[in-house]
């Protein structure tokens, strides 16, 4: 029996050493979470600064009231305790006291409400934006469409970096970087000092777009359009996450906003526009099987592997693509419609935001990967024909 406490002590010591080692490996992430962080994120917008002021003002006022009320209460209980012979007083209401304890709280409430209302109204004023970006929540990634301003026409999907996902799946996070589960392949890029309007919506379930350093948090609801705004006053990288529980991959839906100088932003826009032109595919082009499958493998890794797995076996309720009857079916329309419009009441999301060539490529890849080996080829023109159905 004496060995049990020793074993327990050993287990506790090892657990403490492991936790200590993990904690030691973690470091602050500029623009994101910090180790042992207790306060709000350092603000980089005027709205976030006002939120910090309101937070501390409310906290101080409530603390002073708490200390004052409980001090008087405990003093009264101690001073007038029965063991010291205290006699209860017999008196009627005092108009003066009634007025005082009504007027003073009213003044306090007004003093708290006025600045809070001012900030709340400012938060909802999305007029006169320099740049408007539509942010769409997907399970589990973000889509960004630049609707108005410099960069108009740009559109891309932002997903968790595949190396971080692999690290999470393996459970080996001892050497995790400071931006663990916050690194994405395509960050949202905006210019410093300009008013950025964010229009939020969702493709499947409710998501929430939140970047603490900007002081913004706006739900993204399917079928609805909401908006918020920010004006970053400092160049840098800032991080957030989906703040609405949106399914099993909720923890893998980070937000990375890169704030650049006006000159650097213009250069980024020009470079992205060139990429768009270079990637613009002619949907009437006829592809060779090998070329389309190679492209489809990249599309699959970036968009499909998170759910269906790299080996195509699926997981849990996610159906396997390896050996799937729909995938192997010679009637390509079945799989094209599934990819375009989703299936299983949203469990399989719509991927219509991808280009016709990317969709044709990823479908061709699944038809020829793993054990499928059908030799079938889906051309972009087939996807074009199915989009309107």
Long-range contacts (C-beta under 8 A, 24 or more apart in sequence): 21-174, 22-173, 22-174, 25-174, 25-175, 25-176, 26-176, 26-178, 27-178, 28-178, 29-178, 29-179, 29-182, 29-239, 30-236, 30-237, 31-213, 31-236, 31-237, 31-238, 31-239, 32-178, 32-179, 32-182, 32-237, 32-238, 32-239, 33-239, 40-212, 41-212, 41-213, 42-213, 43-213, 43-215, 44-213, 44-214, 44-232, 44-233, 44-234, 44-236, 44-238, 44-259, 45-213, 45-214, 45-215, 45-230, 45-231, 45-232, 45-233, 46-231, 46-233, 47-119, 47-122, 47-123, 47-214, 47-215, 47-216, 47-230, 48-212, 48-213, 48-214, 48-215, 49-215, 50-115, 50-118, 50-119, 50-122, 50-215, 51-119, 51-215, 53-115, 54-115, 54-116, 54-119, 57-112, 57-115, 58-112, 61-108, 61-111, 61-112, 65-108, 123-215, 123-216, 123-228, 123-229, 124-228, 125-229, 126-197, 126-227, 126-228, 126-229, 128-195, 129-195, 129-196, 129-197, 129-229, 130-191, 130-194, 130-195, 130-196, 131-190, 131-191, 131-194, 131-195, 131-196, 131-197, 132-196, 132-197, 132-199, 133-188, 133-190, 133-196, 133-197, 133-198, 133-199, 134-199, 134-200, 134-201, 135-188, 135-198, 135-199, 135-200, 135-201, 135-209, 135-220, 136-200, 136-201, 136-202, 136-203, 136-220, 136-353, 137-200, 137-201, 137-202, 137-203, 137-204, 137-205, 137-206, 137-207, 137-208, 137-209, 137-220, 137-242, 137-246, 137-253, 138-202, 138-203, 138-204, 138-349, 139-203, 139-204, 139-205, 139-246, 139-247, 139-249, 139-346, 139-349, 140-242, 140-246, 140-247, 140-249, 140-250, 140-252, 140-253, 140-306, 141-253, 141-303, 142-188, 142-209, 142-253, 142-255, 143-203, 143-353, 144-186, 144-188, 147-199, 149-194, 150-191, 150-265, 150-266, 150-269, 151-189, 151-265, 151-269, 151-272, 153-273, 153-276, 154-269, 154-272, 154-273, 154-276, 155-353, 156-186, 157-186, 157-302, 157-303, 157-353, 158-184, 158-185, 158-186, 158-187, 158-188, 158-255, 158-256, 159-184, 159-185, 159-186, 159-302, 159-303, 159-306, 160-184, 160-185, 160-252, 160-253, 160-254, 160-306, 161-185, 162-301, 162-302, 162-305, 165-252, 165-306, 168-252, 179-239, 181-251, 181-252, 181-254, 182-239, 182-241, 182-254, 182-256, 183-254, 183-256, 184-254, 184-255, 184-256, 185-302, 187-237, 187-256, 187-257, 187-258, 188-255, 188-256, 188-257, 188-258, 189-257, 189-258, 189-260, 189-265, 189-268, 190-232, 190-257, 190-258, 190-259, 190-260, 190-265, 191-259, 191-260, 191-261, 191-262, 191-265, 192-232, 192-233, 192-234, 192-235, 192-259, 192-260, 192-261, 192-262, 192-265, 193-231, 193-232, 193-233, 193-262, 194-231, 194-262, 195-229, 195-230, 195-231, 196-229, 196-230, 196-231, 196-232, 197-227, 197-228, 197-229, 198-227, 198-228, 198-229, 198-230, 199-225, 199-226, 199-227, 200-225, 200-226, 200-227, 200-228, 201-225, 201-226, 203-349, 203-350, 204-342, 204-346, 204-349, 204-350, 205-246, 205-247, 205-346, 206-244, 206-246, 207-242, 207-244, 207-246, 207-253, 208-242, 208-243, 208-244, 209-240, 209-242, 209-243, 209-255, 210-240, 210-241, 210-242, 210-243, 210-255, 211-238, 211-239, 211-240, 211-255, 211-257, 212-240, 213-238, 213-239, 213-240, 214-238, 214-240, 214-257, 217-243, 219-244, 220-244, 232-257, 232-259, 234-259, 235-259, 235-260, 235-261, 248-316, 249-306, 249-307, 252-306, 279-355, 281-355, 281-356, 281-357, 281-380, 283-356, 283-357, 283-380, 283-381, 283-383, 283-384, 284-380, 284-381, 285-357, 285-380, 286-379, 287-357, 287-360, 287-361, 287-377, 287-379, 287-380, 289-364, 289-368, 289-375, 289-377, 292-360, 292-361, 292-364, 292-365, 292-377, 292-378, 293-361, 293-364, 293-365, 293-368, 293-369, 295-357, 295-358, 295-361, 295-365, 296-358, 296-360, 296-361, 296-362, 296-363, 296-364, 296-365, 296-366, 297-365, 297-369, 299-354, 299-358, 299-361, 299-362, 299-365, 300-362, 300-365, 300-366, 300-369, 303-351, 303-354, 303-362, 304-362, 311-370, 312-366, 312-369, 312-370, 317-347, 318-347, 321-366, 321-369, 321-370, 321-372, 322-369, 322-370, 322-371, 322-372, 323-370, 323-371, 323-372, 324-366, 324-372, 327-366, 327-367, 327-372, 327-374, 328-367, 328-372, 328-374, 330-374, 330-376, 332-363, 332-376, 332-378, 332-382, 333-382, 333-386, 333-389, 335-363, 335-366, 335-367, 335-378, 336-363, 336-378, 336-382, 336-383, 336-386, 337-386, 337-389, 339-363, 340-383, 340-386, 340-387, 352-387, 355-380, 356-380, 356-381, 356-383, 356-384, 356-387, 359-383
